[in-house]
Amino acid sequence: MGMKANPHSSRPKARKIARRSPRFTRTKGSRGVTNPVTGRYCLRARVGGNRTRLWAIVRLFQISPSDIAEATGFSRPYIARLLSPKDDLEGSSDFFRILEQKLGTIIEGRTAQFFVVPAVSVQRVRAVMELGQVNEPTVGNNKVLSIHSFVA
């Protein structure tokens, strides 16, 4: 009991859509994948070396795009596009040249601490200061305390 096509309709008879594999299909050597929902080909562009290095530095030192933009003079949206995995923007050589020059300043000016250093109690500092009054090392006329005396 199949349905007959309506002779008065200009609409063609619906076809059955073939089911796609539920996973991404990829051939050897291809740079793209097939989307499992739409079945369309999506190009996965390779990310350049400078962009990968920028991602690593930003993640390692917890630097914000605003800090980079302020130091380099480039806009924050431009930096955000470079950091976005969905954008294909590779960045200009001028940007990376300026970033190379300003990188030390950017890292120096960040607010997040890189190393985890335990706090020293006030009592420990006072005890070391009291001990230091008896036999403090001096450089010229200045008293010097060793950092090792603070570590328990």
N, C-alpha and C positions, 0 to 999 in steps of 0.2 A: 504494500500500500504506500507507494511513494507519492510525494506531493507533486502535482503538476504545476508547471510554470504558468503564471498568469499571462495570457496573450496580450493584455492591455497594458502591462507594465514594461517600462523601458529598462528596468533594473535587471541586470544579469543574475542568474541563479547563483546562490552563495556556494563557495567551495569550502571544502574542509581544509583547515590549516594544519600542516604537518607539525608535529611536536618536536621541539628542539631539545638538545641535550641539556640537562640542568646545570652543567658546569661550563666554564669558559673553554672554548676550543682554541688551540694554538698550534700552528705548524712550526716545524723546526726552522729557525732562522727568521721567523717573522717578528715584527716589532709590535704587532697589534693583537687584539683579542676580539672574539665575538661576544657581544652582550647576550647573556642567556635569556633575558626578558624580551628584548626587541629583535634579537637575531642579527643586529647590525654590527658592522665592523667598527671597532674603536682603536684608533692609533695610540699606542703608548710610546710617546717620544722619550728618548734617552735624555737624562739630565746631565748637563755639562759639569765638568770638574769644579769650576769656580762656584757654581751654585750649590753643589754638594758640600764644599768646604764652608760656605756661608751658613748652610743649615747646621753643620756640625758645631761651628763656633757659637752660633746663637743658642743652640741647645746646651752646649757645655758651660758657657759662661752666663746663661740666662739673660741675654741682652734683648731688649725690646726693639721693635722696628722704629719706634719714635727716637730712641737713642741713636740708632744708626743714621736715621734721616737727619737728625739735628747735627751730627758730626760731619756727615758727608755733604750736606746741602741738597741731597736728592729728596723727593717727596716721600712721605710715609706710605701712600698707596703703591708707589713704585717698589719700595722695599717689601711691602706686604705681598705684592705679586711675585717677587723673587722667592719669597719664603713659602708661597702656596704650592702644594704638590699638584694642584689641578690646572695651574697656569703654565703655559709653554714659554714664557718670557725668560730669556737666558741672561739678560743684563748686559750693559755696555762695558767696554774695556775702560772707559773713563771712570765709571762707578767703581769698578774693582781696583783701579789704580789709586783712587782717592781713599777707598776703604783700607787698602794696604797701608797707606800713610797714617791714617787716623785710628787704626785698630788698637794700638796701645792706649790711646786717650780714651777710647770707648770702654775698653776693659777696665781701665783705671777708674773711670767715673761711675761704674755700675754700683747699684745699692745692694744687690744680693751677695751674700758671702759665699766664697767658693769652697774653702776648707771648713770642716766642722771642728771648731776649737772649743773645748769645754771651758766654762767660766771658772775663774779663780775666786775663792771666797775672800771676803774682806779680812777675816781673821787670819787667814794664811798670809796675806800680803803684809798685815801688821806684824805678824811673827817674824817674817823674813826681814822687814824693815828694822825691827828691834835687834835681830841678830846682826844685821848689816852695820849697825852703829858701832859695834865693837871692832870688827875688822872688815871695813869696806874697801874694795879696790878703788883706786883713784886714777884718773887720767888728768894730769896737770893739777888744777885745784878743784876739779869736778869729781863728785862721787859717782861711781858706776855700780849698778846691780846687774848681776848676770841673770839672763832669762832662765837658766837652769835652776836657779834657787827658787823659782816660782812653781816648778813642776814637782809634784809630789811623787 
